[in-house]
Amino acid sequence: MIKDKLSRTPVSQQPLVVHKEEQGGIGSLVEVEINNRKIQVQMGTTILEACKENNIHIPTLCYHEDLCLAGLCRICVVEIEGMRTLQASCTYPITNKLKIQTSSEKVRKARRHILDLLLSEHYGECYVCHRNGNCELQSLAKEYGVDGFKFGHITERRHSVDRSSYSVIRDMDKCVLCKRCVRTCIDLQEVGVLEATHRGYDTTISTFYDKPLADVICINCGQCINRCPTAALKANDPSDEIWVAIDDPKKHVVIQTAPSPRASIGEEFGLPAGHSMTKQLNTALRWIGFDKVFDTNFTADLTIMEEGTELLNRLKKKIVEGDNSIKLPQFTSCSPGWVKYIEHFYPDYLDYLSSCKSPQQMFGALIKTFYAQENNIAPEDIVTVALMPCSAKKFECNRPEMHSSGFKDVDYGLTTREMAQMIKEAGIYLPDLDGSGFDDPFGDASGAGLIFGATGGVMEAALRTVYEIVTGREVPFENLEITPCRGFEGVRQASVKLEGTLPEWNFLEGVDLNFMIAHGTANAKKVMEALVRGELENIHFIEIMACPGGCIGGGGQPIPTSPEIRKKRAEAIYNEDRGLELRKSHNNPHIKYIYEKFLIDGPCGHISHKLLHTHYVKRGKFIA
């Protein structure tokens, strides 16, 4: 059976719990009057939180549900009776009886002046901005009736646009100094690429010594983009080049779609979070002009076969052969942001990473080898596009080692937001479309590949296969839903006891296969520090995703994102998995076919290591 041994939330995400007797009764109820309406709230609740709980709207700009409080922009100011100055509602805790006005004349004038000042230093025009229609500054200007530039408007750039990164473009002339990106990078992800420099009018958000983003330790996760309220940060969009390829009759343009964009792209068309649009998206992609529409979940299934075999190989070498050079725990390598994080911060521990490429890159290698051969298409005429929730995928497909097919395996990485824009540009309203399936031979995929999109999904998918391969039985959870793998705690730990193993796996009889799951690189840091201290000796397998919530919270997903939105996107993926007939990677008939016809020496064999792993090592075959 599987036991959930540890469920831990990072300190930065833990609720404040204070006993009522402490601090004279913190946690008890306090009566407060807001807009002449008396309500009761817990002592210590901020004014902004109290208003949200009671459906009283207060505008915000620097505030974000995922981030620590800052109180920088002052858009959320309110008037408190008896106080000379207005107070920022996002940081003001209610500790006694107050009389508050959230929209008095004084408050409205202050907010309007703040907006006028922000707009005076905001370069460019809304109608030529990629955030036009989804910009918090623009929305606030509309909300407060701004119809001119009271304090002027800059017409010349103060900063050059940083286009050095494959993933993220920075335009500091559109920055409003809310520091969301700084707090995201330092607090949420604990990478620390960005910081506010200089003072007063010269204040700007900079990298180390103001170096280009490509030359610092950015992991390309794009979480800063998802929390930026304006267009100061955006992904590096290749859609114009993709249109050129689609319009070129000599090019065979194929697209693979990851599970998370399908669970979120409806938000770009006005649908609430939690709607899976898999089949409608397939139809839209064909209407746009893609020659083939494939499912990345197919190579997620392939990843499980390869990564699961690699894990079993490591366990056998360690347990049976006593090879102490084998590195355990084995870390997943699906998330390019996580891979770049460990490369930057823990380079001495790279041997703990699985050598498997991500599903995106496995797909690219197969398209320009197996698929090209099967369909008699010259690989140089194939253009591969990957629809991903992740801005780091743009960097990943441009890594120099990702040419195992003899060509660039994946030509372009496209985010959910960028794909939605292409669909709109083609005059298509996605929710109105009839659904259609994926194309063969990469159209059949399991629910195990599908749940890769949520934190814990890779681990759950692996356990569905590894447990059955080793014991000959299904994993002992109702409807194959391994609940200890699910949830949004920062770090989760559990174990599965391997009992009644098949003869070839008897060296694992009675072994507690211990695993961990972490999402967001701040939590990855906790895991890595535990590894450095020697505290993970009994752990065998660890899944880490760079983004909060996993891929459903990726840096290329629709804006806004929040804990509640991520939860709904994950549920959309799990619901789709429940409705599938095929739910285990090793049962996928097309996976079996590709091993029979192309990867003929099996998982972790010569051919698969050349194409599907980041280095070539001769290993034995365990999963057939």
N, C-alpha and C positions, 0 to 999 in steps of 0.2 A: 504494500500500500504506500501511498505518498503522504508524507507528513509535512505540514506547513510549520517550519521551525522558527522562522523569524520574519517579522513584518515590521520594517523600520522606515519611518518618514524622516527625511533630513531636517535638521534643526530649523533651517530657514523656512520650512513649510509646516512646522508643527504649530497647532493652536496654542495660545497662551492660556495656561491653566493656573489659576491662582485661587487659593482657599479663601473663602469669604471672610474668615477672621483676620486674614492678613490685610495690611494697608487699609484698615478701617472698613472693610467690607467690599473690596473689589470683587466683581462678579455678581453682586446683588443688583436689584433693579433700581433705576433712577428715573424719576419723572422729568421729562423735558418738553418744552413747548416749541414746536417748529411751525412757523407760519400760522400762529394762533390755534394750533392743533396740539392737544396734549397727548403724549405717547410715553410709554415706558420702555426703556432699553437697559441692557446690562451695563453696569458701570465699567468704563474703559472702552466702550464702543466709540469709534470715531463718528463725528457728525455725518460724514459722507456715508458710512455704513448704515447709520440709523435712518438716513433719508432713503437709501436704497431699499431697506427692509420695509419701508412704508410708502413706496412708490412716489417719492418726491424727487424730481429730477434735479441734479446738480451737474453742470458741465465739468469735464475734466480733460486734461491734456497730458500732463506728466504721469498721472496715475495709471497703473495697469495691475490687473488682478494677480499676475504672476510675479510681480516685482515688489521690492521693499518700498516703503513710503519715502517720498522725497520732498514734497511741498514746494516745488520749484516754480511752476508756471503761474500759480495764483489764480488760474481761471476758476477754481472751485471755491473762491472766497465767499464767506457768509458774514452777516452782521449779527453780533451777539450783544444783547442789551447790557449796557454798563461798560462796554469796551470801546476805547477811542478808535482803534484801527480794526479793519476787517481781518478775519482769520481764515486760514486755509482749512477747509473742512476735511480734507483727506488725512490730515495729521493731527487734528484737534480731538483729544479724547474727552468724552463726557464723564465727568467725575462728580458733578453736583447739578442742582437744578439750573437750567439755562432757558433763556428766551431767545430764539434764533429766527432770523428772517433770511430766507435763501434767495429772494428776488426783489428786495427793496430797491428804491431808486438809486441809493448809494452803491449797492451791489451791482446793479445792471450797468451803471456808468463805469465802475471799476473794470468789470469784465470787458466792456466795449473798448476802453482805453488800452487794456492789455492786448486785445486782438489787433487794434490799430498799430500798436508798437511792433508786434510780431510781424504783421504784414508789411510794415515799412522796411524790414530787413530781409524779406522773403523774395528771392529772385525768381523771375519767370512768370508766365501766365498759366492759369489753370487749364486752359483748353489745349495746351501742348505738353501736359504733364501726365505721366503714366498712372498717377494716382487720382486723376480727375474722376470724381464721382465716388471715390473711396478714400478721401483724405479728411482726417479729423479737423485740421485747421480750416479747410474749406467748409466743412459742415458747421463748425462753430461760427464762421463768418456769416453764413446763411442764417443760422439760428438767431444771431444778434443783429441782423439787418445791415451788415456792412455793405455799403454800395460805393465806396471810394477809398482813397488812401489819405487819411486825415494828416498823417505825418510824413507823407511822401512815399516813394517806392524806388528801390535801387534798380537801376537798369544796366549796370555793368557788374560782371562777376568779381568777387573777392577771392574765390578759390577755384583752382582747376579741378575738374572731375577726375576721380581716381578710377580708371578702367583696367587696372593691372591684374585684377583677380579674375579667374575663370568663373567665379561664383557670384561675387558681390561687387556692385558699383556704388561708390560714395560720392554724393554731391552735397558738400557742406553749405552751399548757398541756399539750400532748402531746409537746413537744420533750424529747429526752434529751441535748441539747447534744453530739451526736456530730460536728457540723460537716460532715457529708456534704454538706448543701445548700450550705454556704459554699465548700467545696472544689470542688463541681460548678460553681458559678456563677463562681468566680474562676479556678480552674485549668483545668477541663475546657472551659468555654465562654468564659472571659475576658470576662464581662459585668460581674460585680462588684456585684450588687444587694444581696447579703446579707453580713453580718459579725457576729461576736460582739461585744456591747457590755456595758459595766458589768463588775463583778467579783463573785466569790464567789456568794452566794445570789442576787444580783440579776442574774447573767449571763443574757443572752437573745440570741437571734438576731434582728437588726433590719435594717431598711432604712435608707437615708440619712435622718437626723433622725427615724427611726421613722415615716416617711410611709406611707400606704397603698400597697399594691403597684401599684395602677393609676396612681399619681402619680410613680413612679420609672422607671428605664430598663429595667425587666423586658421581655424579648423574648417572654415567654409560652411558652417552649419546653417547660417542664414537666420538664426533666431533673432538677431538684431533687426533684420528686415521685418519680421512678423510683428515686432513691437514698435517700430518707428511709426509715428502718427502721420508723417508727410512722405515726400519722395526723396528724402535725404539718403535713403538706402533702398536699393532695388537689386533684383537678380540680373545677371548678365544674360540677356534674352537673345537666343539664336533664331527666333521664329522667321525673320526675314530670309535667312539662309535656307531654312527648311522650305519656305514657300518657293524659292528658286529651284530647289531640288524637285519638289512636287511638280512644278511646271516644266521640268526638263524631261522630254519623252525618252531620253536615253537612260534615265536613272530609275531604278527599282527601289522605291522608298517604302520601308517597312517601319512600323511602330510597335513597341511593346508597352503595355500599360501596367503599372504597379497597382496593388490593391488600394492603397490609401487615397490616391487621386479620385478613384471611382466612388469612394465613400464621402468625398468632400466637394467635388466639383459642382454639385448642385447648388451650393452656397453662392457661387459666382453668378447664378441665374435667379437668385432671390429665394431659393428654397431654404427652410431651416436646416440646421445641422442634423445629420443622422439619416440622410437619404442616400442609398446606394444607387448609382446611375450606370452600372456596368454595361448593360446591353444598349441603352440609349447612347452612351459614349462610343461604343463600337460603330453604331450607325453613323454618328456624326463624323468619325474619323474617316470612314469610307467616303462620305459625301465631300469631305474636304479634299480628298484625292490620294490618300495613302493606298498603296497597292496591296498591302497585307496588314491586318491588325492581329497582333499576337498578344498572348497573356504572359506577363512576367512571372506569374505564379507557377508556370511550367518550370522555369529554372530555379524558382524557390524550392520546388520539389527536388530538383536536381541537386541543389545546395544541401538539402537534408541528407540525400544519399551520400554525397561526398563528405560533408562535415561529420555526419554520424559515423561513417566508416573511419574517418581520421581519428575521432574520439576513441572508438573501439580499438584501433591500432595502438594508440597511445596507452590505453589501459592494459592491453595485452603485453606490450613491451615493458611496462612498469611492473605489472603484477607477476607475469609468468617468467619473463626473461630477466627481471631485476635490473633493467637498464635505468640507472639513476640520472642519465642525461635527458630523459624524457621530461618535458615541461608540462605540469598539471598545476592548476586547472587550465583547460583549453578555453580560450576566449573566442566568441563569435567574431566574424570579420565582415558582416554584411553592411555595416554602417560606415561610410567613408569618413564622416566627421569623427567618429570614434577612432578609426584607424589613424587619422592624422593627429588626433589628440595624443594617442600613445606614442606615436613617432616623435612628437615634439617634447612631451613631458616625461615619458618613461621608455626611452629608446633601448635600454638594457633589458627590457622585458618583452621585446617583439617576438621572441620564440614561443611565447605563450599564446599568441594569436593563431587561429586556424589559418592554414595557407590557402583556404578556399577564397576565390573571388566572390564578389557579391552576385546576386541573381542578375542584376543589370549587365554586368560584364561577362558572366557566363553566357548570357543570351547573345551578346554581340559576337563572341567568339564562335558560337554555333551557327549563327546566321551566315557568316562569311566563310564557313567551312562546310559543315554538314548540309545546311539549307541550300547553299550555292551549288554544291555538287548534285544534290537530289533534284534540283530544278534547272540545272544546266545554265546558271547565270554567272557571269564573270563577277567575282567579288568586288572588283574595283567599280562596278556599276551599281552596287547595292549601297544605299544610304540607310543607316540604322538610326532611329530616333527612339529615345527612352523617355516616356512620360512618367515622371517621378514626383514625389512630394518634397524633394530634397534639393537644395541648392548645391550641396556638397557633391551631388552626383555629376554636376558639370565639371568639377575639378577631377573627379575620379575617372571619367571617360577620357580625360586629357593626360592622365599619368603615362609616362613613357613606357611602362611595362605592360600597358593594356593594348598590345599589338600582337597577341599570340596567334591570330589568324593570318598574320603576314601583312595585315592592314590595320588601320585604326578600328578596333572592334566595335565601339559605339561612337557614332559620329557626333551626335548631339544629345544633350540632356535638357529636357523641357519640363518646367514646373507646372503644377496644377493651374496656377494663375495664368501662366503664359498660354497654356492649351485652351483655357476658357476664352482668352482674348482672340485666339485664332478661330475658334468656333464662332464667336460673335462677328469677327471680320468676314466670315463666310456667309453671314446672314442666317445663321441657324440658331433656333431657340431650343436648347437641349431637352428640357422637360417635355416638349411636344412630340419628340421622335418616338417611333416604334423601335423596339429593341431588336438586336441581332446578336449572333454568337461570334466567337473568335474564329480565326482561320486555322486550318490544319497546316503543318503538323504540330504547331505549338499552341493549340487552342484548348486542349484538355489539361486541366490542372486540378489539384485537390484543394479541399478546404484548408489543409495544413499549410499550403503555400499562401493561401489567402490571408490567414491570420498573422503572417509576418508583419502586417501593417501596424499592429498594436504592440506596445511593450509587453514582453513575455511570450509573444507569438512564435518567435523562432524556437524558443525552448519547448513550448507546447508541441509544436510541429515535430521537433526532434524526438521528443519522448513518445509520441504516437508511433513513430517508426522504430526507434532503438529498443523500446520495451518489447515490442512485438517480435522483432528480429531475435532478441536474446531469449525470450521466454516462450515464443510461439502463441502468446495470448495477447488480447487487446489490453491496453492500459486500463486499470480498474477504476474508471470514472464514468459516470452516467453520460451517455451521448458523446463520449470522447472529449468532454470539456474538462480539462485539467485545471481546476479552479485555483490551486496554489500558484499557477503561473500568471493569473489575471489580477488586475488591480493597478493602482497608481502610486503605491508606496515607492519611495525613492530607491530603496534597496530591499529585495525580497529573497528569502532563502528557504529552500525546502529539500526534500529527499525522496527517492523512490527505492524501495528495497527490491532487489532482483532475486526472486525465489522461483524454484522450479525451472531453472534455466535449461535450455537445450544442450545436448552433449558437447557440441563444439564451443559452447560458452560457459562450461561448468566452472571455469576459473573466476567467473563473476557470481557464482552461487552465494547468496546471503549478503552480497555487497550492498551497502547503502550508497546509491549513486546520488551524490550531493550536488546541488546546483544553486546558482544565484542569478538574479535578474536585477539590472540597474538601468535607469534611463535618465538622460541628461548628464553632461560630463561633470557637473558638480558631484553627482552621485558616483560616477565612474572614478573620480578622484578618491572617494572614500574607499571603494573596493581596491584600487591600486595601492593606496597607503596600507591597507590591511595586508595585501600581498607582500609588500616590501617589509612589513614587520614580521612576516612569517606566520600570519594568522589564518591562512587559507590552505593549509596543507591537506585538509580532509575534503576540500571542494574539488570536484572533477570537471565541471562545465559551467561557464558563466556567459550569459547573454548581456551585452551592453549596446544600447542605442544612444546616439549622441543627443537626440532631441527629447525634450520632455513629452512623455506619453508615447514615445517611439515615433514611427513614421507618420502616424496620424497627426502629430504635432510638428511635422517637418517644416523647414525654412521656406519651402516653396508652396505651402498650403494657403488656402484663402485667408484673407485678413478680414476681421480679427480672429484671434485664437484666444482661448481661455480654458480653464480646467473643465468647465461644463461642456464646452464645444468639443474638446478632445474626447471626453467621455462618450458623447453621442456619436462621434465618428467611429470610435472603437466598437460601440454596440452595433453600428451598421455593418461592420465587418463580421462580427460574431454572428449576427442574424443571417447574413448571407452564407456563412459557413454551415450553419445548422440546416439550411435548405438544400445542401449539395449531397448527391449520392456518393461521390468520391471524396474521402476526407483524410486519407493517409497517403503520404508521398510515395511509399514503396508499392502501392497498389495502382499507380498511374500507368496505364498500358503504354502510353507513348514514352514514358521514362524507360520502361522495360525494352521497348523497341529501339530506342537510341543506344542503349547499352549492347543490344544484340547486333546492331547493324553498323555502329560507328565507334562508340567507346568500348571496343570489344574486349578489352582486358579489365573491364569493370571499374567500379568506384575506386578512386585513388590509384588507378593503374597508370601505365605510361602515357596513354593518349590523354586521359582526363587531366593528369598533372600538367601536361604541356599546355592544354587549352583552358582549363578551369581553375588552376591554382596559380599562385603568384611566383612559384618556383617549381622546378621539376625535381622530384625525388622519387626513387623507386620504392613502392610500398606494396604490401600484400593486399589481396582482395578479400574482403570479409562479407560485404553485403552484395548479393547478386540480384 
